[in-house]
Amino acid sequence: ERCSVKQWYQRRVRGQFICFRMRVVLFLGVLVLFTLARSEKACNVFGDPHIITFDGLKYKLEGVCTYVLAMDCVSMSWVVYGRFSRCGRGTCLEDISVFTAIGGARDAVYIGRGWVINHEGSKIPYRKGQDFQIGNIGFTFDGLYLTISLESSGVTMIYDGFAGLQISIDDTVQEGKTCGLCGNNDNDSGNEDHQLRDIGNDVEGSNLDGLEAFAFKWKVDRGDYCENPISKEYSRLLPCGNDYRLNERARIACQELVDNQELFKCHSTLNLNTFYEACLADFCNIDMLTEEYPVACATASAYSKQCQIHGVRLRDEVWRSEMKEGCPDIATTQQGIIGIGVEQPGEGPLA
C-alpha cells in the first residue's frame, strides 16, 4: 500500500512497511540526505456510526444531522463536515464536505455516495487511476477508495463511497489544535471535549451531557431538522436484542474479521476486537447494500484503511479474498455503491 502523500516513501522496518520522508540539508558544504519517520494519526468514521478519534477514543453516535468531523481550530485553514442520515434502524455517513483556505485561496467540494464530487454547483467527471486537483485539494481514485489530499495542511482522507471515512493527519498538524467529533489531537483520549473553540451551539440549553453534549457542540443545523445526538450502547452477547437467529447470523458474519489472517497482522497496532463488536452492532441495524457491500466487508475495509495509515502493510486483495462470505467481487461492490449514490456525471469514474 503506497504512502498517501507523494513526498513520502516506504521502507521495511521489522517486517512492516513504514512511511518515511527525505530531507536534504547542507552540512559543512556537503549535501546530506537523511530520513524522518512519518508520524500519522487517524480518525475513523464508519458504520452506524462508530467514531475513533485521533487520540483513540471510541464511541458510537446516533443522530440525523451534519457535524463538524475535524477542523483546524487555530487558523481555520481546513474543515471537514459529515452529513449523517438514516440507513435502516441506524444512522450512517451519507456525504462529506471539505473546505480549505490556504494562502488566500478558498476551495470547497462536496463528495456524495458513489464517489460523486461536486464543485461550485457542478459535478466533476474523472476516471479510475486519474490524479487531479481542484484548487488546493488533490484527488485520486483506485476503483474502491477516493483519496482526498490537503497536502499543504498535512490532512488526507480516504472515502469508500458509502459510509466509511478515514481522516489522517501528519505531524505538521499541531497537537491539541484540532476540533470536531474527531477530537483535539493532544494524545489524551480522556479530554476530547476540551477544544479551543466550538460553533456556538447552546449545550446548556440542550439538557445533554457526556458524549451527547460533546457531539451537540459540533452539529450544524441550519434548517432546524437535526435530531439531538444519542450515544448508544450495545451488547456483544445480544447485539440484535432478543432476535436470536439474527444474533447468530451476526456472529457468523463478523467472525470472518477475527479469523482473517491478513487483518490480524495489524491487531497489535489496532485492536481488531473493537471492529468485531462494531460489526455485530451494525449487522443488526444497517440494511443498505447487504449483498453488494455487507457490513462485515465494510467494517474490514474501515479497519484495513486505518491500519495502512498507521504504517501496517495490509494487502486489500488478500484480506478481501479471505472474507469468503463477507465480501463479494469488487465489481458488485462498485455497482452497488454507485447505485445508491446521486447521478454520476457522464459515464462515471469506472467507465
C-alpha positions as CSV (number, residue, x, y, z in Angstrom):
1,E,0.0,0.0,0.0
2,R,1.6,3.3,-1.1
3,C,2.2,6.2,1.2
4,S,-0.7,8.7,0.9
5,V,1.4,11.8,0.4
6,K,3.8,11.9,-2.5
7,Q,6.9,13.1,-0.8
8,W,7.0,10.0,1.4
9,Y,8.3,6.6,0.5
10,Q,8.2,3.2,2.1
11,R,10.8,1.1,3.8
12,R,10.6,-2.3,5.5
13,V,11.2,-2.0,9.3
14,R,10.9,-5.1,11.4
15,G,8.7,-6.9,8.9
16,Q,6.3,-3.9,8.3
17,F,6.3,-1.1,5.7
18,I,6.7,2.3,7.4
19,C,6.3,5.6,5.6
20,F,9.3,7.9,5.6
21,R,10.2,11.2,4.1
22,M,13.5,12.5,2.8
23,R,15.2,15.8,3.9
24,V,18.3,17.3,2.3
25,V,20.5,19.6,4.3
26,L,23.8,21.4,3.7
27,F,26.3,20.4,6.3
28,L,29.9,21.8,6.1
29,G,29.4,22.3,2.4
30,V,28.2,18.7,1.8
31,L,24.7,17.8,0.9
32,V,23.4,15.2,3.4
33,L,20.3,13.1,2.8
34,F,18.5,11.6,5.7
35,T,15.1,10.3,6.6
36,L,12.4,11.2,9.1
37,A,9.8,8.7,10.2
38,R,6.4,9.8,9.4
39,S,4.0,10.1,12.3
40,E,0.4,9.9,11.3
41,K,-2.8,9.7,13.3
42,A,-6.2,8.7,12.0
43,C,-9.8,9.4,12.9
44,N,-12.1,6.7,11.7
45,V,-15.8,7.2,10.9
46,F,-17.7,4.1,9.8
47,G,-20.9,2.0,10.2
48,D,-23.8,3.1,12.3
49,P,-21.7,5.3,13.0
50,H,-18.7,4.4,15.1
51,I,-16.1,7.1,15.6
52,I,-12.5,6.6,16.7
53,T,-10.8,9.9,17.4
54,F,-7.2,10.9,16.6
55,D,-6.3,10.1,20.2
56,G,-8.1,6.8,20.2
57,L,-11.4,7.5,22.0
58,K,-14.0,5.0,20.6
59,Y,-17.7,5.9,20.7
60,K,-21.0,5.3,18.9
61,L,-23.3,8.1,18.0
62,E,-26.8,8.3,16.6
63,G,-28.5,11.4,15.1
64,V,-29.6,12.7,11.7
65,C,-27.6,15.9,11.1
66,T,-24.5,17.4,9.7
67,Y,-21.5,17.6,12.1
68,V,-18.0,19.1,12.0
69,L,-15.8,16.0,11.9
70,A,-12.5,17.7,12.1
71,M,-11.0,21.1,11.5
72,D,-8.0,23.4,12.1
73,C,-9.0,25.1,15.3
74,V,-6.4,27.9,15.1
75,S,-6.3,29.3,11.6
76,M,-9.4,27.6,10.2
77,S,-7.4,26.6,7.2
78,W,-9.4,23.4,6.7
79,V,-12.7,21.9,7.8
80,V,-14.3,18.5,7.1
81,Y,-18.1,18.2,7.6
82,G,-20.0,14.9,7.6
83,R,-23.8,14.6,7.0
84,F,-25.5,11.6,8.6
85,S,-28.8,10.1,7.6
86,R,-30.9,7.0,8.2
87,C,-29.6,3.7,6.8
88,G,-32.1,1.3,8.3
89,R,-32.6,1.2,12.0
90,G,-29.3,3.2,12.4
91,T,-27.6,6.3,11.1
92,C,-24.7,6.4,8.6
93,L,-22.5,8.9,7.0
94,E,-24.1,10.0,3.7
95,D,-21.7,12.6,2.3
96,I,-18.8,14.9,3.3
97,S,-17.9,18.5,2.5
98,V,-14.3,19.7,2.6
99,F,-13.3,23.4,2.8
100,T,-9.8,24.8,2.6
101,A,-8.5,28.4,2.9
102,I,-4.8,28.4,2.2
103,G,-2.7,31.4,1.1
104,G,-5.8,33.5,0.3
105,A,-7.2,30.7,-1.9
106,R,-10.5,29.2,-0.8
107,D,-11.8,25.9,-2.2
108,A,-14.8,23.8,-1.3
109,V,-16.0,20.4,-2.5
110,Y,-19.0,18.2,-1.7
111,I,-18.5,14.4,-2.0
112,G,-21.6,12.2,-2.1
113,R,-22.2,8.5,-2.1
114,G,-21.0,6.8,-5.2
115,W,-17.8,9.0,-5.1
116,V,-19.6,11.9,-6.8
117,I,-17.6,15.2,-6.5
118,N,-19.4,18.5,-6.7
119,H,-17.5,21.8,-7.0
120,E,-19.2,25.2,-7.4
121,G,-22.5,23.5,-8.3
122,S,-21.1,21.2,-11.0
123,K,-20.3,17.5,-10.9
124,I,-16.7,16.8,-11.7
125,P,-16.1,14.0,-14.2
126,Y,-13.0,11.8,-13.5
127,R,-11.7,8.3,-14.1
128,K,-10.3,5.5,-12.1
129,G,-6.5,5.9,-11.8
130,Q,-6.6,9.6,-12.5
131,D,-4.8,12.1,-10.2
132,F,-6.4,15.5,-10.4
133,Q,-6.6,18.8,-8.5
134,I,-9.5,21.1,-7.6
135,G,-7.7,24.2,-6.3
136,N,-5.7,23.1,-3.3
137,I,-7.4,19.8,-3.0
138,G,-5.9,16.7,-4.6
139,F,-7.8,13.5,-5.6
140,T,-7.1,10.0,-6.7
141,F,-9.5,7.1,-7.2
142,D,-8.4,3.4,-7.3
143,G,-11.9,1.9,-8.0
144,L,-12.9,1.4,-4.4
145,Y,-11.4,4.3,-2.4
146,L,-11.4,8.0,-3.2
147,T,-8.3,9.7,-1.6
148,I,-8.6,13.4,-0.9
149,S,-5.4,15.2,0.0
150,L,-4.8,18.6,1.6
151,E,-1.1,18.2,1.3
152,S,-0.1,21.7,2.4
153,S,-2.2,21.1,5.6
154,G,-1.0,17.6,6.4
155,V,-4.5,16.2,6.0
156,T,-5.6,13.2,3.9
157,M,-9.0,11.5,3.7
158,I,-10.0,8.0,2.4
159,Y,-13.7,7.6,1.4
160,D,-15.2,4.3,0.5
161,G,-18.1,5.9,-1.3
162,F,-20.7,4.7,1.2
163,A,-20.4,5.2,4.9
164,G,-16.7,4.9,5.7
165,L,-14.2,7.8,6.0
166,Q,-10.7,7.9,7.5
167,I,-9.1,11.3,8.1
168,S,-5.4,11.2,8.7
169,I,-3.2,14.0,10.0
170,D,0.6,14.0,9.9
171,D,2.9,15.6,12.5
172,T,2.7,19.0,10.8
173,V,-0.8,19.4,12.3
174,Q,-0.2,20.9,15.8
175,E,-1.1,18.8,18.8
176,G,-4.2,20.0,20.6
177,K,-5.2,22.2,17.7
178,T,-7.9,20.2,16.0
179,C,-11.6,20.4,16.8
180,G,-14.8,18.4,16.0
181,L,-16.1,14.9,16.5
182,C,-12.6,13.6,15.8
183,G,-11.2,15.2,18.9
184,N,-8.4,17.6,19.8
185,N,-5.3,15.6,18.8
186,D,-3.5,16.2,22.1
187,N,-2.5,12.5,22.8
188,D,-5.1,12.2,25.6
189,S,-8.3,10.3,24.8
190,G,-9.9,11.3,28.1
191,N,-10.3,15.0,27.3
192,E,-11.7,15.2,23.8
193,D,-14.3,17.8,24.9
194,H,-11.5,20.2,25.8
195,Q,-11.2,22.0,22.5
196,L,-10.1,25.5,21.6
197,R,-13.5,26.6,20.1
198,D,-16.9,25.4,19.2
199,I,-19.6,26.7,16.7
200,G,-21.8,28.3,19.3
201,N,-24.5,25.7,19.9
202,D,-26.3,26.1,23.2
203,V,-25.1,23.0,25.0
204,E,-26.6,24.0,28.4
205,G,-30.0,24.5,26.9
206,S,-29.9,21.1,25.2
207,N,-30.1,19.3,28.5
208,L,-27.5,16.9,27.2
209,D,-24.3,15.7,28.9
210,G,-21.4,13.4,28.4
211,L,-20.7,12.3,24.8
212,E,-24.1,13.6,23.7
213,A,-23.2,17.1,24.8
214,F,-19.8,16.8,23.2
215,A,-21.4,15.9,19.9
216,F,-24.1,18.6,20.2
217,K,-21.3,21.2,20.1
218,W,-20.5,20.2,16.6
219,K,-23.8,19.8,14.9
220,V,-24.6,22.2,12.0
221,D,-28.4,22.6,12.0
222,R,-29.1,25.4,9.5
223,G,-32.6,24.0,8.6
224,D,-33.6,23.1,12.1
225,Y,-34.0,19.4,11.0
226,C,-31.5,17.8,13.3
227,E,-32.1,15.2,15.9
228,N,-30.2,15.5,19.1
229,P,-27.2,13.1,19.2
230,I,-27.6,10.0,21.2
231,S,-24.7,7.8,22.4
232,K,-25.7,4.2,22.1
233,E,-24.5,1.1,23.9
234,Y,-24.9,-2.4,22.5
235,S,-24.5,-5.9,23.9
236,R,-21.8,-8.1,22.5
237,L,-23.8,-11.2,23.5
238,L,-27.1,-10.0,22.2
239,P,-26.4,-7.2,19.6
240,C,-29.8,-7.7,17.9
241,G,-31.7,-7.9,21.2
242,N,-33.9,-11.0,21.6
243,D,-33.8,-11.9,17.9
244,Y,-31.6,-15.0,18.4
245,R,-31.5,-16.0,14.8
246,L,-30.2,-12.6,13.7
247,N,-27.7,-12.6,16.6
248,E,-26.3,-15.9,15.3
249,R,-26.1,-14.6,11.7
250,A,-24.3,-11.5,13.0
251,R,-21.7,-13.6,14.9
252,I,-21.1,-15.9,11.9
253,A,-20.7,-12.9,9.5
254,C,-18.4,-10.9,11.8
255,Q,-16.3,-13.8,12.9
256,E,-14.7,-13.5,9.4
257,L,-12.9,-10.4,10.7
258,V,-11.1,-12.0,13.6
259,D,-10.4,-15.1,11.5
260,N,-8.8,-13.1,8.7
261,Q,-5.0,-13.7,8.8
262,E,-4.2,-10.6,6.7
263,L,-6.2,-8.3,9.0
264,F,-4.7,-9.9,12.1
265,K,-1.3,-8.6,11.1
266,C,-2.5,-5.3,12.4
267,H,-4.0,-6.5,15.7
268,S,-1.0,-5.4,17.9
269,T,-1.3,-1.9,16.4
270,L,-5.1,-1.5,16.2
271,N,-7.4,-3.8,18.3
272,L,-9.4,-5.9,15.9
273,N,-11.9,-6.8,18.7
274,T,-13.2,-3.2,18.6
275,F,-14.2,-3.6,15.0
276,Y,-15.7,-7.1,15.6
277,E,-18.0,-5.6,18.2
278,A,-18.8,-2.7,15.8
279,C,-19.6,-5.2,13.1
280,L,-22.1,-7.1,15.4
281,A,-23.9,-3.9,16.2
282,D,-24.1,-2.7,12.5
283,F,-25.2,-6.1,11.3
284,C,-28.4,-5.6,13.3
285,N,-29.0,-2.0,12.3
286,I,-27.8,-1.3,8.7
287,D,-30.0,-2.7,5.9
288,M,-28.4,-1.0,2.9
289,L,-26.2,-2.8,0.4
290,T,-26.5,-6.0,2.4
291,E,-25.5,-8.1,-0.6
292,E,-23.2,-5.7,-2.5
293,Y,-21.2,-4.3,0.4
294,P,-22.1,-6.4,3.5
295,V,-21.4,-5.0,7.0
296,A,-18.5,-7.4,7.7
297,C,-16.8,-6.2,4.4
298,A,-17.4,-2.5,5.2
299,T,-16.1,-2.9,8.7
300,A,-13.0,-4.8,7.5
301,S,-12.4,-2.0,5.0
302,A,-12.5,0.6,7.7
303,Y,-10.1,-1.4,9.8
304,S,-7.6,-2.0,6.9
305,K,-7.5,1.7,5.9
306,Q,-6.8,2.8,9.5
307,C,-4.1,0.1,9.7
308,Q,-2.5,1.3,6.5
309,I,-2.5,4.9,7.7
310,H,-0.6,3.7,10.8
311,G,2.0,2.1,8.6
312,V,1.0,-1.5,8.6
313,R,1.1,-3.1,5.2
314,L,-2.2,-4.9,4.7
315,R,-2.9,-6.0,1.1
316,D,-6.5,-5.2,0.2
317,E,-6.8,-8.0,-2.3
318,V,-5.6,-10.5,0.3
319,W,-7.9,-9.6,3.1
320,R,-10.9,-9.4,0.7
321,S,-10.1,-12.9,-0.6
322,E,-10.1,-14.2,2.9
323,M,-13.6,-12.9,3.6
324,K,-15.2,-15.9,1.9
325,E,-18.8,-14.9,2.6
326,G,-18.2,-11.3,3.7
327,C,-17.0,-9.6,0.6
328,P,-18.4,-10.1,-2.9
329,D,-16.4,-9.4,-6.0
330,I,-15.2,-5.8,-6.4
331,A,-17.4,-5.1,-9.4
332,T,-20.5,-6.0,-7.4
333,T,-19.5,-3.6,-4.6
334,Q,-18.7,-0.8,-7.0
335,Q,-22.1,-1.1,-8.8
336,G,-23.9,-1.3,-5.5
337,I,-22.3,1.9,-4.2
338,I,-22.8,3.8,-7.4
339,G,-26.4,2.6,-7.5
340,I,-27.4,4.2,-4.2
341,G,-25.5,7.5,-4.9
342,V,-26.6,10.6,-6.7
343,E,-26.5,10.6,-10.5
344,Q,-23.0,10.4,-11.9
345,P,-21.6,13.0,-14.3
346,G,-21.2,11.4,-17.8
347,E,-20.4,7.7,-17.6
348,G,-19.0,7.8,-14.1
349,P,-15.5,7.1,-12.7
350,L,-15.5,3.4,-13.6
351,A,-16.2,3.7,-17.3
